[in-house]
C-alpha cells in the first residue's frame, strides 16, 4: 500500500475548512478544482459552479482531500464514525496542531501523557471533523 489519505465532504464550505486547515498545518494546496472548471458540470446551477470539486493539502507524506457536496445530492451529516489521526514529530508540533484545530471547536480530551507512552489528545473542530493528535514519546 502506497498511502491512505482522508477525504472530507462538506456542505458548501470546503474552501473555508481547507483554508483553516492550511492555517494550522501550513503548506500549499497541490490541487484545487472548482465544479465550473470540470467537464460534465456545465449544467450545474451557477450558484454552485464556484464550489470545490476537489482540493488537496499535503500533511506530511499524506494528503488531506475534500469536496463540496452539491445541493442536488444528499447533504453531509457529520457523525462520530471517523477521525483523522495526526502523528506529530514533537510535543511542540502536537500542541500547535491541537491548539490550532481546537479554535472554535470542542476538546474531547486535552493533550496529555497517556499510559501507552504517547502524548495524545482528541477534539472536534469547528467544521465537525474529529481529530486525534499523537506524539509517541521515545
C-alpha positions as CSV (number, residue, x, y, z in Angstrom):
1,X,0.0,0.0,0.0
2,X,1.4,3.4,-1.0
3,X,-0.7,5.7,1.2
4,X,-4.0,6.2,3.0
5,X,-5.4,9.7,2.6
6,X,-8.5,11.1,4.3
7,X,-11.2,12.6,2.1
8,X,-13.7,15.0,3.6
9,X,-17.1,16.1,2.3
10,X,-18.7,19.4,3.2
11,X,-22.0,21.1,2.6
12,X,-20.6,24.0,0.6
13,X,-17.8,25.2,3.0
14,X,-14.9,23.1,1.8
15,X,-12.8,26.1,0.8
16,X,-13.3,27.7,4.3
17,X,-12.5,24.5,6.0
18,X,-9.3,23.9,3.9
19,X,-8.1,27.4,4.4
20,X,-8.5,26.8,8.1
21,X,-6.5,23.5,7.9
22,X,-3.8,25.3,5.8
23,X,-3.5,27.9,8.5
24,X,-3.0,25.2,11.1
25,X,-0.7,22.8,9.2
26,X,1.0,25.2,6.7
27,X,1.9,24.1,3.1
28,X,0.2,24.9,-0.2
29,X,-2.7,23.2,-2.0
30,X,-1.4,20.8,-4.6
31,X,-4.8,20.7,-6.3
32,X,-7.9,22.9,-6.3
33,X,-10.6,22.3,-8.9
34,X,-13.9,24.0,-9.0
35,X,-17.1,22.5,-10.4
36,X,-17.3,25.2,-13.1
37,X,-13.9,24.2,-14.4
38,X,-14.8,20.5,-14.6
39,X,-16.1,18.7,-17.7
40,X,-19.7,17.4,-17.2
41,X,-20.7,20.2,-14.8
42,X,-21.8,22.6,-17.4
43,X,-25.5,22.3,-16.5
44,X,-24.8,22.7,-12.7
45,X,-26.5,25.8,-11.3
46,X,-24.4,29.0,-11.5
47,X,-24.6,29.3,-7.7
48,X,-22.7,26.0,-7.3
49,X,-20.1,26.3,-10.0
50,X,-17.6,28.1,-7.7
51,X,-17.8,25.2,-5.2
52,X,-14.8,22.9,-4.7
53,X,-14.9,19.8,-6.8
54,X,-11.6,18.6,-5.4
55,X,-8.9,20.0,-3.1
56,X,-5.7,18.5,-1.7
57,X,-3.4,19.7,1.1
58,X,-0.2,17.8,1.9
59,X,0.1,16.7,5.5
60,X,3.5,15.1,5.9
61,X,3.6,12.2,3.4
62,X,-0.2,12.1,3.1
63,X,-2.9,14.3,1.5
64,X,-5.9,15.7,3.2
65,X,-8.5,15.9,0.4
66,X,-12.1,17.2,0.2
67,X,-15.1,18.3,-1.9
68,X,-18.3,20.2,-1.6
69,X,-21.4,18.1,-1.9
70,X,-23.8,19.8,-4.5
71,X,-27.2,20.7,-3.1
72,X,-28.8,18.3,-5.6
73,X,-27.1,15.4,-3.6
74,X,-27.8,14.2,-0.1
75,X,-26.1,16.6,2.3
76,X,-23.4,15.5,4.7
77,X,-24.4,14.7,8.2
78,X,-21.2,14.7,10.3
79,X,-21.1,11.9,12.9
80,X,-18.8,10.1,15.2
81,X,-17.8,7.3,12.8
82,X,-14.4,8.6,11.8
83,X,-11.4,10.7,12.9
84,X,-8.2,11.9,11.4
85,X,-5.1,11.0,13.3
86,X,-2.0,13.1,13.1
87,X,1.3,11.6,14.3
88,X,3.5,14.6,15.1
89,X,7.2,14.7,15.3
90,X,7.4,16.6,18.7
91,X,5.3,17.6,21.6
92,X,5.5,21.2,20.4
93,X,4.2,20.3,17.0
94,X,1.4,18.2,18.6
95,X,0.4,21.2,20.8
96,X,0.5,23.6,17.8
97,X,-1.8,21.3,15.7
98,X,-4.1,20.6,18.6
99,X,-4.5,24.3,19.7
100,X,-5.0,25.4,16.1
101,X,-7.7,22.8,15.3
102,X,-9.4,23.4,18.7
103,X,-10.0,27.1,17.8
104,X,-13.8,27.3,17.6
105,X,-14.2,23.6,18.2
106,X,-14.7,21.3,21.1
107,X,-12.0,19.5,23.1
108,X,-12.8,15.9,23.9
109,X,-9.6,15.0,25.6
110,X,-6.9,17.6,26.2
111,X,-3.3,16.8,25.2
112,X,-1.7,14.8,28.0
113,X,0.7,11.9,28.6
114,X,-1.1,8.6,28.2
115,X,-0.5,5.2,29.8
116,X,0.6,3.7,26.5
117,X,3.6,6.2,26.3
118,X,2.1,8.8,23.9
119,X,1.3,12.4,24.3
120,X,-2.2,12.5,22.9
121,X,-5.5,14.5,22.6
122,X,-8.8,14.4,20.8
123,X,-11.1,17.2,19.6
124,X,-13.8,18.0,17.1
125,X,-13.0,21.1,15.0
126,X,-15.5,23.9,14.2
127,X,-16.5,22.0,11.0
128,X,-17.5,18.8,12.9
129,X,-14.4,16.8,11.9
130,X,-12.9,14.7,14.6
131,X,-9.1,14.8,15.1
132,X,-6.7,12.7,17.2
133,X,-3.3,14.3,17.7
134,X,-0.5,11.9,18.8
135,X,3.2,12.2,19.6
136,X,4.8,8.9,20.5
137,X,7.4,9.6,23.2
138,X,10.6,7.8,22.5
